[in-house]
């Protein structure tokens, strides 16, 4: 195929998003009270988050604001920071229930790994950097390159910060795609071809340790992106994986260089109680390294949601959810820490 420019209304530069007020949604006292009322309704139904759906978490006023945020995520800037959950007086369970309920108004949860986590954790698991099964959300001592996760939307809730570092970075993949199409259409075309991705040891039993998926896909005039360059490169450890072409490697290098230059990116800090939601197809995200002090209880800990939005009534088959896969055989709410 011949790639062409897509969704120009969703392009932005660092200058366009330089003012945090443009992408920060501060919750009001009235909205916090509404969340607390919804939490009471949800708990009356069940103490199991998996049984709590959108209808069980009523937000008569805030739901309209979340709908506008959803529109901005899918057809606009592609990311938002929602600030104001009262971490100082809410327990971990309170925080996670409010986050789960807000997420239910934005989409349906997807499993994030072979453990079946629908509400997962982003914290340093102490894995070795050369561990072939380690995933980015389990490593803190290194920064994460710009990438996207395996769902329509990804949400992050900050429960705790570490000693230092852990800044969040987002980058506009629509702008990167369109620049690549304009400047190097040959490289763009290469990334529309299926590329091998490493499963990180989470494939179904008896299956290959890699899978094929394009970095760029066009469907219905929309751009869909799946970019995790370290996983693409790591696929080459498998003898039966297709060999990456020189052109594919050049294209991945081009994307990394352009993303890292900051022209289409913004860096933000996470405070306890902050929630970030991102459109995985329009915005890449990354993170600076961070330092924890476990003895002092200064351990960076985020909760993660992968969500399927109702906005996309039609999508490529390879971007359908995994609720029928081995990842969803056991649906789990991860509780890495004891509830406090």
VMD Tcl script that draws the C-alpha trace (Angstrom):
set ca {
  {0.00 0.00 0.00}
  {0.97 3.65 -0.37}
  {0.76 5.31 3.06}
  {-0.86 8.70 3.29}
  {-1.34 11.40 5.90}
  {-4.09 10.63 8.43}
  {-6.11 12.49 11.08}
  {-4.31 15.83 10.82}
  {-6.76 17.35 13.34}
  {-5.08 15.15 15.96}
  {-1.54 16.35 15.24}
  {0.16 18.57 17.82}
  {3.59 19.88 18.75}
  {5.20 20.49 22.12}
  {4.38 24.18 21.80}
  {0.70 23.37 21.32}
  {0.53 21.55 24.68}
  {3.08 23.56 26.64}
  {0.45 24.88 29.07}
  {-0.53 22.12 31.56}
  {-3.91 23.82 32.03}
  {-4.80 22.70 28.50}
  {-4.65 19.02 29.45}
  {-5.24 18.98 33.23}
  {-8.79 18.37 34.49}
  {-9.07 19.41 38.16}
  {-11.86 17.67 40.03}
  {-14.08 19.92 42.14}
  {-15.24 19.26 45.70}
  {-18.72 18.55 44.32}
  {-17.31 15.98 41.88}
  {-15.33 14.29 44.69}
  {-18.57 14.08 46.68}
  {-20.27 12.56 43.63}
  {-17.50 9.97 43.37}
  {-17.91 9.10 47.05}
  {-21.65 8.64 46.55}
  {-20.98 6.38 43.54}
  {-18.52 4.36 45.61}
  {-21.25 3.79 48.21}
  {-23.60 2.52 45.48}
  {-20.90 0.25 44.04}
  {-20.01 -1.25 47.41}
  {-23.69 -1.95 48.08}
  {-23.65 -4.18 45.01}
  {-20.35 -5.97 45.60}
  {-16.91 -5.72 47.12}
  {-15.53 -7.37 43.97}
  {-14.47 -4.75 41.41}
  {-15.06 -7.25 38.62}
  {-18.79 -7.06 39.30}
  {-18.85 -3.24 39.15}
  {-19.85 -1.85 35.77}
  {-20.71 1.63 34.52}
  {-24.34 1.38 35.66}
  {-23.16 0.44 39.16}
  {-21.08 3.60 39.45}
  {-23.55 6.44 38.78}
  {-22.04 9.85 38.05}
  {-25.01 12.06 37.12}
  {-22.90 15.21 36.66}
  {-19.32 14.03 36.21}
  {-20.32 11.57 33.48}
  {-20.86 14.44 31.02}
  {-17.37 15.74 31.74}
  {-15.93 12.25 31.25}
  {-17.78 11.99 27.92}
  {-16.10 15.21 26.77}
  {-12.74 13.81 27.92}
  {-13.43 10.64 25.92}
  {-14.06 12.74 22.79}
  {-10.80 14.62 23.36}
  {-8.95 11.33 23.78}
  {-10.29 9.79 20.58}
  {-10.61 12.76 18.25}
  {-8.40 15.45 19.73}
  {-5.22 15.77 21.76}
  {-5.25 12.11 22.83}
  {-4.23 12.46 26.49}
  {-5.50 13.97 29.73}
  {-4.43 14.30 33.37}
  {-7.30 14.17 35.87}
  {-6.21 15.63 39.21}
  {-7.78 15.85 42.61}
  {-8.56 12.44 44.13}
  {-8.01 12.99 47.89}
  {-5.12 10.59 48.45}
  {-4.51 12.06 51.89}
  {-7.81 10.71 53.25}
  {-8.71 7.83 50.93}
  {-7.37 4.29 51.39}
  {-5.80 2.33 48.56}
  {-9.13 0.56 48.11}
  {-10.99 3.87 47.90}
  {-8.55 5.14 45.30}
  {-8.77 1.99 43.20}
  {-12.57 1.84 43.34}
  {-12.91 5.46 42.21}
  {-10.39 4.82 39.44}
  {-12.17 1.63 38.37}
  {-15.50 3.49 38.29}
  {-14.13 6.39 36.26}
  {-12.53 3.87 33.91}
  {-15.90 2.15 33.48}
  {-17.30 5.42 32.10}
  {-14.47 5.54 29.52}
  {-14.43 1.92 28.39}
  {-14.43 -1.79 29.20}
  {-11.33 -3.35 30.80}
  {-8.97 -5.62 28.87}
  {-6.56 -8.16 30.39}
  {-3.04 -6.75 30.55}
  {-0.97 -9.90 30.89}
  {-1.08 -13.69 31.13}
  {-2.09 -13.39 34.80}
  {-5.39 -11.91 33.64}
  {-4.91 -8.58 35.41}
  {-7.74 -6.17 34.55}
  {-6.46 -3.72 37.15}
  {-2.69 -4.02 37.15}
  {0.37 -2.52 38.78}
  {3.22 -0.35 37.58}
  {6.04 -0.59 40.10}
  {9.60 -1.89 40.27}
  {9.50 -5.68 40.67}
  {13.28 -5.91 41.01}
  {13.69 -7.94 37.84}
  {17.04 -8.02 36.07}
  {17.39 -5.79 33.04}
  {18.35 -8.78 30.89}
  {15.37 -10.88 32.02}
  {13.66 -11.87 28.74}
  {10.27 -11.97 30.49}
  {10.52 -8.51 32.09}
  {8.00 -5.94 30.90}
  {8.39 -2.18 31.11}
  {5.85 -1.71 33.90}
  {7.98 -4.00 36.11}
  {11.25 -2.05 35.79}
  {12.08 1.24 37.47}
  {15.85 1.55 37.25}
  {15.71 2.37 33.56}
  {13.63 4.81 31.57}
  {10.97 3.55 29.20}
  {11.21 4.43 25.54}
  {8.10 5.85 23.90}
  {5.66 3.05 23.20}
  {1.97 2.19 23.26}
  {0.11 -0.52 25.16}
  {-2.22 -3.22 23.88}
  {-5.63 -1.53 24.13}
  {-7.60 1.49 22.91}
  {-6.95 3.54 26.05}
  {-4.47 3.15 28.87}
  {-5.07 4.67 32.26}
  {-2.59 5.22 35.09}
  {-3.44 6.14 38.69}
  {-0.67 7.36 40.99}
  {-0.90 5.86 44.49}
  {2.64 6.71 45.62}
  {5.77 8.35 44.29}
  {9.33 7.17 44.83}
  {12.31 9.18 46.03}
  {12.98 10.79 42.66}
  {12.36 10.43 38.95}
  {9.44 8.67 37.32}
  {8.34 11.60 35.18}
  {5.73 10.68 32.58}
  {6.26 11.60 28.93}
  {3.74 11.55 26.08}
  {4.43 11.98 22.38}
  {2.05 12.50 19.47}
  {2.31 9.43 17.23}
  {-0.06 10.97 14.65}
  {2.48 13.73 14.05}
  {5.32 11.20 13.84}
  {3.39 9.03 11.39}
  {2.46 11.94 9.16}
  {6.00 13.35 9.15}
  {7.37 9.93 8.24}
  {4.83 9.63 5.40}
  {5.79 13.09 4.10}
  {9.56 12.75 4.49}
  {10.26 9.01 4.16}
  {7.27 7.26 2.64}
  {9.45 4.19 2.01}
  {10.05 3.79 5.75}
  {6.39 4.40 6.55}
  {5.39 1.71 4.05}
  {7.74 -0.76 5.72}
  {6.03 -0.25 9.09}
  {2.63 -0.93 7.53}
  {3.93 -4.47 6.98}
  {3.61 -7.00 9.85}
  {6.58 -6.90 12.23}
  {7.51 -9.56 14.82}
  {6.91 -8.69 18.50}
  {8.32 -10.65 21.44}
  {5.63 -12.11 23.73}
  {7.95 -11.72 26.77}
  {7.17 -15.31 27.70}
  {3.41 -14.70 27.97}
  {2.28 -16.63 24.90}
  {-0.27 -19.43 25.11}
  {1.20 -22.87 25.90}
  {2.71 -24.45 22.82}
  {2.63 -21.23 20.81}
  {5.56 -19.30 19.32}
  {7.27 -16.74 21.51}
  {6.49 -13.95 19.06}
  {3.54 -12.59 17.09}
  {3.15 -10.50 13.94}
  {1.54 -7.06 13.86}
  {2.11 -3.86 11.85}
  {3.32 -0.75 13.61}
  {0.90 1.34 11.52}
  {-2.58 0.36 10.35}
  {-5.20 2.48 8.58}
  {-8.86 1.59 9.05}
  {-11.89 3.72 8.26}
  {-9.71 6.81 7.89}
  {-8.26 6.34 11.37}
  {-4.66 5.62 12.33}
  {-3.98 2.63 14.59}
  {-0.50 2.23 16.09}
  {1.26 -0.59 17.92}
  {4.83 0.46 18.65}
  {6.98 -1.26 21.27}
  {10.39 -1.10 19.62}
  {12.25 -3.07 22.33}
  {9.80 -5.96 21.88}
  {10.21 -5.85 18.11}
  {13.98 -5.98 18.46}
  {13.78 -8.67 21.17}
  {11.78 -10.89 18.81}
  {15.05 -11.64 17.06}
  {16.11 -13.85 19.98}
  {13.69 -16.46 18.64}
  {15.19 -18.56 15.85}
  {11.83 -18.97 14.15}
  {10.91 -15.27 14.15}
  {11.03 -13.41 10.81}
  {14.22 -11.42 10.37}
  {13.79 -7.68 10.66}
  {14.66 -5.89 7.45}
  {17.25 -3.13 7.37}
  {14.49 -0.76 6.33}
  {12.37 -1.71 9.36}
  {15.32 -1.09 11.67}
  {15.94 2.27 10.01}
  {12.28 3.20 10.42}
  {12.33 2.28 14.13}
  {15.49 4.35 14.60}
  {13.80 7.29 12.83}
  {10.77 7.11 15.14}
  {12.94 6.91 18.26}
  {15.08 9.87 17.22}
  {12.08 12.04 16.36}
  {10.16 11.08 19.50}
  {13.16 11.69 21.76}
  {13.90 15.12 20.28}
  {10.87 16.52 22.12}
  {9.31 18.35 19.19}
  {6.05 16.44 19.59}
  {6.23 15.55 23.28}
  {5.43 16.83 26.75}
  {6.73 15.69 30.15}
  {4.56 15.76 33.26}
  {4.93 14.80 36.90}
  {2.56 12.47 38.72}
  {1.21 13.38 42.14}
  {-0.57 10.85 44.35}
  {-4.20 10.95 43.27}
  {-3.47 11.88 39.64}
  {-5.01 9.85 36.82}
  {-3.66 9.91 33.28}
  {-5.60 8.52 30.31}
  {-4.09 8.11 26.85}
  {-5.31 7.06 23.40}
  {-2.81 4.32 22.52}
  {-3.27 4.86 18.79}
  {-2.52 8.59 18.79}
  {-0.15 9.05 21.73}
  {2.98 7.18 22.75}
  {4.04 7.24 26.37}
  {7.33 6.80 28.17}
  {8.91 7.40 31.54}
  {12.15 8.59 33.09}
  {14.01 6.23 35.48}
  {13.06 6.44 39.14}
  {14.58 5.66 42.52}
  {12.72 3.98 45.38}
  {13.60 3.74 49.07}
  {11.82 0.63 50.27}
  {13.04 0.97 53.85}
  {11.44 4.39 54.05}
  {8.28 3.29 52.24}
  {9.01 5.59 49.28}
  {8.02 3.17 46.52}
  {6.58 4.45 43.26}
  {3.30 2.64 42.63}
  {0.77 3.23 39.87}
  {-2.36 1.25 39.03}
  {-3.08 0.57 35.36}
  {-6.19 0.04 33.27}
  {-6.39 -1.06 29.64}
  {-9.75 -0.02 28.22}
  {-11.82 -0.71 25.12}
  {-13.70 2.43 24.10}
  {-17.23 2.34 22.71}
  {-16.28 5.17 20.33}
  {-14.68 2.71 17.92}
  {-17.66 0.79 16.59}
  {-15.41 -0.59 13.83}
  {-11.76 -1.50 14.12}
  {-9.15 -3.76 12.50}
  {-9.43 -7.35 13.67}
  {-5.92 -7.26 15.12}
  {-7.04 -4.48 17.47}
  {-10.01 -6.36 18.94}
  {-9.91 -7.09 22.66}
  {-8.35 -10.16 24.24}
  {-11.33 -11.28 26.33}
  {-11.35 -14.53 24.36}
  {-7.62 -15.19 24.71}
  {-5.64 -17.17 27.27}
  {-4.89 -13.85 28.99}
  {-8.54 -13.65 30.04}
  {-9.02 -17.21 31.28}
  {-8.67 -15.87 34.82}
  {-9.87 -12.28 35.35}
  {-8.05 -10.73 38.30}
  {-7.81 -7.45 40.19}
  {-4.15 -7.23 41.17}
  {-3.63 -6.26 44.79}
  {0.12 -5.93 44.96}
  {-0.08 -4.06 48.28}
  {-2.31 -4.80 51.23}
  {-5.27 -2.44 51.37}
  {-4.57 0.44 53.75}
}
mol new
graphics top color blue
foreach p $ca { graphics top sphere $p radius 0.5 }
foreach p [lrange $ca 0 end-1] q [lrange $ca 1 end] { graphics top cylinder $p $q radius 0.2 }
display resetview
